Amino acid sequence: MLNIVDVHTYYGDSHVLQGVTLNVDKGTVTAVLGRNGVGKTTLCRSIVGLTPARSGSVIFNGEEITRLPPHRIYDRGISLVPQGRRIFSSLTVLENLAIAVRGAGTVSPGSPKPDAKAGGWNLQKVFSVFPRLSERSHHRGNELSGGEQQMLAIARALVARPSVLLMDEPTEGLAPMLIAEVAGVIRRLRDEGTSILLAEQNAAFATKVADYVHIMSKGKVVHSTDPVTLWENEEIKTQFLGVPPAPTGPQSRPDL
């Protein structure tokens, strides 16, 4: 569905992505793990056209989208939940969502439940998953807690009804209860057919929700495997993810 082929991306003369190749299959969660600064965010930005690759290809549903502008990539069904949330702090929850709605009916800032086409991630469905957002639909972004802002960032991406959702560090700064909530949303999205590329530092979280895992280091994919095998590999976890070795045998991941 989404194929990244030998992608090289630069910031000026800085060679950040150095030949990244990976696939995201339909209806799966593919995790990209690694320490801060290895290129995970740049990979997400390259896919959505914010930092276009200098060479290599990004192919979506058989079409090369490498050089398309971001709004054209968005129109094709790829949405990004950016690191740091990046919501509009001066706009209300409804106004933030209204900006992102595509083909979901009319959105009125005066109505928390506008008309929408049946099915898909419309506002009603988003509010059913994140009821706190419905309760705070007229609050501005800077009046929300960090967890509420993250929920809004995810909701904003969902109302665009993406086929592929890119999530860049969605658990950053969240309390364990909210991390579990994000995990539940990811599982629901996958079960309903949305493909997800998850860029994360939190290996315990990512390996609980992912179907396949890639590890990045210095702009390259250095290890790829299924999540169970990764979690049992103490050497790889310690070397590339900074997970301390278990005192006695493989570590168990926390329940989510």
Backbone torsions as a table, in degrees:
resi	resn	phi	psi	omega
1	MET	NA	-55.2	175.2
2	LEU	-120.5	119.9	-176.7
3	ASN	-121.5	123.5	176.1
4	ILE	-105.2	118.7	-171.9
5	VAL	-123.7	109.5	172.7
6	ASP	49.5	50.0	-175.4
7	VAL	-82.7	130.0	174.8
8	HIS	-120.6	123.6	-179.1
9	THR	-128.8	140.2	-177.1
10	TYR	-123.2	151.8	161.2
11	TYR	-112.5	101.3	-172.7
12	GLY	63.7	-122.4	178.3
13	ASP	-92.7	-2.0	-178.4
14	SER	-83.2	117.5	-176.4
15	HIS	-87.3	98.6	-171.7
16	VAL	-88.5	-60.6	176.1
17	LEU	-91.7	125.5	-171.2
18	GLN	-120.5	65.2	176.8
19	GLY	88.4	48.0	-178.5
20	VAL	-80.2	130.0	176.0
21	THR	-132.1	125.7	174.8
22	LEU	-164.2	164.0	180.0
23	ASN	-125.0	148.5	170.3
24	VAL	-119.6	112.1	-177.7
25	ASP	-83.8	157.8	-177.9
26	LYS	-61.1	132.2	175.7
27	GLY	70.4	24.9	179.2
28	THR	-125.2	163.3	172.9
29	VAL	-110.0	117.2	177.6
30	THR	-109.8	120.5	-178.0
31	ALA	-99.5	140.9	172.8
32	VAL	-118.1	113.8	-174.7
33	LEU	-110.1	159.5	177.2
34	GLY	159.1	162.3	178.1
35	ARG	-66.5	168.7	176.4
36	ASN	-60.6	133.9	175.4
37	GLY	91.3	6.8	-177.8
38	VAL	-87.1	-11.0	177.1
39	GLY	118.8	8.5	-177.3
40	LYS	-64.0	-47.1	179.5
41	THR	-65.7	-39.9	177.8
42	THR	-62.1	-36.5	176.2
43	LEU	-60.9	-46.9	178.3
44	CYS	-61.1	-43.5	-179.7
45	ARG	-65.5	-35.0	178.6
46	SER	-68.0	-38.1	-179.3
47	ILE	-64.7	-42.9	-175.6
48	VAL	-90.1	2.8	173.2
49	GLY	87.4	6.2	179.3
50	LEU	-75.4	-33.0	173.0
51	THR	-131.7	83.3	-171.7
52	PRO	-59.8	144.9	175.8
53	ALA	-65.4	142.3	177.2
54	ARG	-80.4	-29.3	174.2
55	SER	-151.5	166.8	-173.7
56	GLY	92.8	-177.5	-174.0
57	SER	-135.8	142.9	167.1
58	VAL	-115.4	117.4	-174.7
59	ILE	-119.1	126.9	-178.8
60	PHE	-124.7	118.7	-177.8
61	ASN	51.8	41.4	176.3
62	GLY	83.3	-3.3	-178.9
63	GLU	-108.1	132.3	175.4
64	GLU	-76.1	124.3	-177.5
65	ILE	-118.2	12.1	-171.8
66	THR	-54.5	-40.6	-174.3
67	ARG	-105.6	8.3	178.5
68	LEU	-72.9	148.3	175.5
69	PRO	-68.8	156.6	-174.8
70	PRO	-54.0	-39.1	-176.3
71	HIS	-69.0	-28.8	176.9
72	ARG	-72.6	-37.6	177.2
73	ILE	-66.1	-41.4	176.9
74	TYR	-60.3	-43.1	179.7
75	ASP	-62.7	-26.6	-178.9
76	ARG	-81.1	-9.7	173.4
77	GLY	111.9	28.6	175.4
78	ILE	-117.6	120.4	-179.6
79	SER	-117.6	150.2	-178.6
80	LEU	-119.0	130.3	166.0
81	VAL	-98.6	100.7	-170.0
82	PRO	-75.8	155.3	172.4
83	GLN	-62.6	138.0	-179.8
84	GLY	83.0	7.4	173.2
85	ARG	73.4	-53.4	175.9
86	ARG	55.6	37.7	174.1
87	ILE	-78.7	165.4	177.7
88	PHE	-86.7	107.4	-171.1
89	SER	-66.7	-26.8	-177.9
90	SER	-88.0	-6.1	-180.0
91	LEU	-102.0	154.2	177.6
92	THR	-74.1	170.0	175.7
93	VAL	-55.4	-48.3	-179.5
94	LEU	-62.1	-40.0	-179.8
95	GLU	-67.7	-38.4	174.5
96	ASN	-60.3	-42.0	-179.6
97	LEU	-71.4	-36.6	-178.1
98	ALA	-61.0	-35.5	-179.9
99	ILE	-60.9	-33.7	-172.7
100	ALA	-94.0	-14.3	-175.1
101	VAL	-63.8	132.3	176.1
102	ARG	-130.3	114.0	176.9
103	GLY	67.5	25.3	-177.1
104	ALA	-111.7	22.7	177.5
105	GLY	92.3	-173.6	-177.1
106	THR	-85.6	134.5	178.2
107	VAL	-111.3	122.3	178.7
108	SER	-114.5	124.1	179.1
109	PRO	-56.3	-19.9	-179.5
110	GLY	-87.2	-2.5	-177.7
111	SER	-131.1	119.6	-178.8
112	PRO	-73.7	-11.9	-178.8
113	LYS	-134.0	72.6	179.9
114	PRO	-70.0	165.9	177.1
115	ASP	-64.0	148.5	178.2
116	ALA	-154.1	155.1	176.7
117	LYS	-66.1	149.7	-179.8
118	ALA	-67.7	145.5	177.6
119	GLY	79.7	167.9	179.9
120	GLY	73.7	179.1	-177.9
121	TRP	-91.4	81.8	173.2
122	ASN	-89.1	179.9	-176.0
123	LEU	-64.7	-37.4	178.6
124	GLN	-60.2	-43.6	-178.4
125	LYS	-68.6	-40.0	177.6
126	VAL	-61.0	-44.0	-179.9
127	PHE	-67.8	-27.5	176.5
128	SER	-70.1	-31.2	177.6
129	VAL	-80.9	-38.1	-179.8
130	PHE	-119.2	74.0	-176.6
131	PRO	-60.2	-27.1	178.5
132	ARG	-62.6	-34.1	177.9
133	LEU	-66.7	-37.5	176.7
134	SER	-62.7	-42.2	179.6
135	GLU	-63.8	-31.2	-175.7
136	ARG	-111.1	28.2	-172.4
137	SER	-62.1	-24.5	-179.4
138	HIS	-102.3	7.3	175.5
139	HIS	-85.7	146.1	178.2
140	ARG	-76.6	159.6	-177.2
141	GLY	-57.3	-36.7	-178.8
142	ASN	-77.8	-0.4	176.1
143	GLU	-100.2	0.0	-179.2
144	LEU	-93.8	153.3	173.0
145	SER	-72.3	168.8	178.4
146	GLY	-59.0	-41.4	178.6
147	GLY	-65.5	-40.5	178.1
148	GLU	-65.5	-37.4	177.1
149	GLN	-63.7	-38.4	178.4
150	GLN	-66.7	-41.3	176.7
151	MET	-60.5	-39.9	178.6
152	LEU	-65.1	-40.1	178.8
153	ALA	-62.1	-40.3	177.9
154	ILE	-68.5	-45.1	-179.6
155	ALA	-60.7	-40.4	179.9
156	ARG	-60.3	-39.2	177.8
157	ALA	-70.2	-35.7	-175.6
158	LEU	-71.3	-36.3	-176.8
159	VAL	-67.4	-12.3	172.3
160	ALA	-79.1	-2.9	178.2
161	ARG	55.6	57.6	-176.3
162	PRO	-75.1	152.5	168.1
163	SER	-84.6	-33.0	177.2
164	VAL	-127.2	130.0	178.8
165	LEU	-114.5	123.2	174.5
166	LEU	-97.4	127.3	-179.5
167	MET	-122.1	113.5	-176.1
168	ASP	-103.6	105.8	179.9
169	GLU	52.9	55.7	-176.7
170	PRO	-69.1	-17.6	-178.9
171	THR	-96.5	1.1	-175.7
172	GLU	-59.0	122.0	175.8
173	GLY	77.5	8.5	-177.7
174	LEU	-95.1	148.3	174.2
175	ALA	-70.9	156.2	-178.0
176	PRO	-53.5	-37.6	-179.4
177	MET	-64.1	-39.0	179.5
178	LEU	-73.6	-32.8	175.3
179	ILE	-61.6	-40.9	177.1
180	ALA	-63.2	-35.4	178.7
181	GLU	-66.8	-42.0	176.9
182	VAL	-62.0	-41.1	178.1
183	ALA	-59.5	-41.6	178.7
184	GLY	-63.4	-39.5	177.9
185	VAL	-64.3	-43.6	179.9
186	ILE	-60.8	-44.4	179.9
187	ARG	-63.3	-41.2	179.8
188	ARG	-64.0	-43.5	178.6
189	LEU	-59.8	-46.0	179.7
190	ARG	-61.7	-43.9	-178.9
191	ASP	-63.5	-27.2	-179.8
192	GLU	-92.9	4.9	171.1
193	GLY	103.1	-0.3	178.3
194	THR	-79.6	134.0	175.6
195	SER	-89.2	140.7	-174.0
196	ILE	-130.8	132.1	167.8
197	LEU	-107.5	115.9	-174.0
198	LEU	-109.4	112.5	176.0
199	ALA	-97.6	119.5	-170.9
200	GLU	-146.6	148.8	166.0
201	GLN	-93.6	-25.4	-176.6
202	ASN	-78.3	91.3	-174.6
203	ALA	-66.6	-36.9	-179.3
204	ALA	-61.9	-42.1	178.0
205	PHE	-66.7	-51.1	-173.7
206	ALA	-61.9	-40.5	-177.9
207	THR	-73.5	-13.0	175.0
208	LYS	-80.7	-27.9	-173.9
209	VAL	-111.3	-13.4	-173.2
210	ALA	-88.1	152.5	172.0
211	ASP	-92.7	-27.5	-179.9
212	TYR	-150.3	150.4	-172.8
213	VAL	-132.5	134.5	170.4
214	HIS	-117.3	141.9	176.0
215	ILE	-111.2	131.2	178.2
216	MET	-107.9	147.0	173.0
217	SER	-150.4	127.7	178.0
218	LYS	52.0	43.7	173.9
219	GLY	80.8	9.2	-179.1
220	LYS	-130.5	152.6	169.7
221	VAL	-81.8	119.2	-173.8
222	VAL	-110.1	-11.3	-179.7
223	HIS	-160.3	137.3	179.4
224	SER	-138.6	135.3	-176.5
225	THR	-168.4	179.4	171.9
226	ASP	-82.0	157.5	-172.8
227	PRO	-64.7	-34.8	-179.5
228	VAL	-65.9	-45.6	179.5
229	THR	-62.6	-39.8	178.0
230	LEU	-60.8	-47.3	-174.6
231	TRP	-65.2	-22.8	178.6
232	GLU	-87.8	-6.6	-177.3
233	ASN	-95.8	91.2	-175.7
234	GLU	-63.4	-36.7	-177.5
235	GLU	-64.4	-47.4	-179.2
236	ILE	-65.7	-43.8	-179.7
237	LYS	-60.7	-42.2	-178.5
238	THR	-70.5	-43.5	-175.1
239	GLN	-69.4	-43.6	-171.0
240	PHE	-108.5	-18.9	-176.1
241	LEU	-115.4	-8.1	179.1
242	GLY	71.3	18.9	177.1
243	VAL	-83.1	120.6	-177.8
244	PRO	-65.0	145.0	-179.6
245	PRO	-63.1	145.5	178.5
246	ALA	-69.6	140.9	179.3
247	PRO	-62.3	-33.9	178.9
248	THR	-140.2	95.4	176.2
249	GLY	77.6	-176.8	-177.1
250	PRO	-61.6	145.0	178.1
251	GLN	-78.6	148.0	173.1
252	SER	-93.7	141.5	178.6
253	ARG	-80.2	144.9	177.2
254	PRO	-65.9	146.2	178.1
255	ASP	-68.1	143.9	177.1
256	LEU	-127.7	NA	NA
